[in-house]
Every structure is written in structure tokens, then in C-alpha cells.
Amino acid sequence: MGRHPQPEYWLMKTEPDVFSIDDLIAAPHQTTCWDGVRNYQARNFMRDRMKLGDRALIYHSNADPSCVVGIAEVCRVAYPDHLAWNPSDPHFDPKSTPQNPRWFMVDIRFESKFEQRLVLSDLRKIRGLESMELLRKGSRLSVQPVTKAEFDIIVSHGNPQSIQAKSSTKRSQSSKRASP
């Protein structure tokens, strides 16, 4: 049997008033597509590097305060973001077509919510996170890699708790992440 590659670790930004970790918890099977990413570097991370079993920190951006709130797992590898083909969608791109898709998305599944949300200003004080992409001045990528060490440090501070799925859905499955 072949060996499975080691998982990679990510940070995925979302605006909580658009789609929060609680919306992910309430989603059917606690799973959703991560659509609407319209930055080429973030798209490339999802399209070229994300694989099944990769784990992602969920980060509420443009929040008061911005913070890491939990963990999700990649449960479907990249596939074309069909919302780019819908002229009525805010993420429509006339240059993207089904025959030549420009944008991609992955599916993620809720893993755990942090008992202690980790506020951006507090992350800057945690030893071992000094080189983390999120903490770099001017870093705005909505999908970005994190090292296993950074991931483990954040998880140890967040005290993650699993939450069972509820049978209701709160929002549609579109436009989940932060803009850039």
C-alpha cells in the first residue's frame, strides 16, 4: 500500500457576518464549500496544494476582534468554483467558464471550535508564532499556509471542543471567506 503524504496546515479567513464557524457547525454534515476566493495566490494554494485530510484554522476576519475560532478539515480537493459563472453572484468573473475555469474551491468539514478564541493582538505575543504569515505586516491572503508547529501552538492555546451537528441550516453556502 502506498503512503499518504503528510497533511499540510492552513489558515482560512472568513467574515463572521457572512459565514462564521457557527454557520459551519450548523451546515449539513458540518461541511461546506469554500467558495468565492478571488486571489490567485490563495487560489493556487487551494488548487495545487490542499489535499484530503489537511487541517485549517478558521479565522474570523473583519471582526471585532479578529481571531482564530476553530479547526476544519479539507474533505474534498479543489474543483471549479461555479459561482464565478453566475452573473448574479457577487464573485462572478466573465473570464471564467466551465470549459476554462479560473477559480477553484475546496470543501471543508468542521472539526472543533475553540473554547478560547485567539485574538490577533494576543497571537502576536505567543512565542513561536513570530514568523507566521498572518502576523506579517500587510498580509491579507484569505487562504494561507501555516507550519505544523504554528498550528500546534495555536491549537494548544485554543482548547478545541468538538460540537455535534444540529439539524438546521442558517445561511446559504456562498461567499464564505474574506475578500482578497
Secondary structure, 3 states (H helix, E strand, C coil): CCCCCCCCEEEEEECCCCCCHHHHHHCHHHEEEECCCCCHHHHHHHHHHCCCCCEEEEEECCCCCCEEEEEEEEEEEEEECHHHHCCCCCCCCCCCCCCCCCCEEEEEEEEEEEEEEEEHHHHCCCCCCCCCHHHCCCCCCCEEEECHHHHHHHHHHHCEECCCCCCCCCCCCCCCCCCC
